Amino acid sequence: MMWANDIDLDEPVSCAVVAETIGARRSLVVRLAQHGLIDTVDSDTDEPLVPRRVVVQLRRMQRLRRDLGVNFAGAAVILDLVRRIEQLSRELAEMHGRAEGGE
């Protein structure tokens, strides 16, 4: 049995693998990578490789497209803003924890 912890989310995979996993065309994944809308990993091939975590990112982008009708560029911006808000919330919680502990 494979657990989520057993999967290396940084493992480089091909755009074809990602496309098959999310039910999309390989050309779409390649185009999103070329436009910088998803992360890529340095490779010696013509086709970009992407970290496995891109599968999660693309599934979220697909939901935003379906639920809100935004395009992939808009979905990428939304996900980036959500990530930044979550990061700021964590930093704020840490600051509050230090302030309360210092009193």
C-alpha positions in Angstrom: 0.0 0.0 0.0 1.4 3.4 -1.0 0.9 6.3 1.4 1.0 10.0 0.5 4.3 10.3 2.4 5.8 7.7 0.1 5.4 9.9 -3.0 8.2 12.4 -3.7 6.4 15.5 -4.7 9.6 17.0 -6.1 10.2 14.0 -8.4 10.5 15.3 -12.0 7.9 13.8 -14.3 7.1 14.3 -17.9 4.3 16.5 -19.1 2.7 13.4 -20.6 2.6 11.7 -17.2 1.0 14.8 -15.6 -1.5 15.2 -18.5 -2.6 11.5 -18.2 -3.0 11.9 -14.4 -5.2 14.9 -14.6 -7.1 13.9 -17.8 -5.7 16.7 -20.0 -3.7 16.9 -23.3 0.1 16.8 -23.0 0.2 20.0 -25.2 -1.7 21.9 -22.6 0.7 21.0 -19.8 3.7 21.8 -22.0 2.1 25.2 -22.9 1.4 26.0 -19.2 5.0 25.2 -18.4 6.4 27.3 -21.2 4.3 30.3 -20.1 5.6 29.9 -16.5 2.2 29.1 -15.1 3.4 25.8 -13.5 6.8 25.0 -12.0 9.4 23.2 -14.1 12.6 21.3 -13.3 15.8 21.7 -15.3 16.2 18.9 -17.8 18.4 18.0 -20.7 15.3 17.4 -22.9 13.4 19.7 -25.2 10.2 19.1 -23.3 10.1 20.6 -19.8 9.9 18.3 -16.8 7.7 19.3 -13.9 7.8 18.3 -10.2 5.1 15.8 -9.3 3.4 18.4 -7.1 2.2 20.2 -10.3 -0.5 17.5 -10.5 -2.2 19.0 -7.3 -1.7 22.5 -8.7 -3.3 21.7 -12.0 -6.2 19.9 -10.4 -6.9 23.1 -8.4 -6.6 25.2 -11.5 -9.1 22.9 -13.3 -11.6 23.3 -10.4 -11.2 27.1 -10.5 -11.8 27.0 -14.3 -14.9 24.8 -13.8 -16.3 26.6 -10.8 -15.4 30.2 -11.5 -14.9 30.2 -15.2 -11.4 31.7 -15.0 -8.7 30.9 -17.5 -5.5 29.1 -16.6 -3.5 32.3 -16.2 -6.2 33.6 -13.8 -6.2 30.3 -11.9 -2.4 30.5 -11.5 -2.7 34.0 -10.1 -5.4 33.0 -7.7 -3.4 30.0 -6.4 -0.3 32.1 -6.0 -2.3 34.7 -4.0 -3.8 31.9 -1.8 -0.3 30.5 -1.2 1.0 34.0 -0.2 -2.0 34.6 2.2 -1.5 31.2 3.8 2.2 32.0 4.3 1.4 35.5 5.8 -1.1 33.9 8.1 1.5 31.4 9.4 4.0 34.2 9.9 1.4 36.3 11.8 0.5 33.3 14.0 4.1 32.8 14.8 4.5 36.5 15.7 1.5 36.3 18.0 2.8 33.2 19.6 6.2 34.9 20.3 4.5 38.1 21.6 2.2 36.1 24.0 5.2 34.0 25.1 7.3 37.1 25.8 4.7 38.7 28.1 
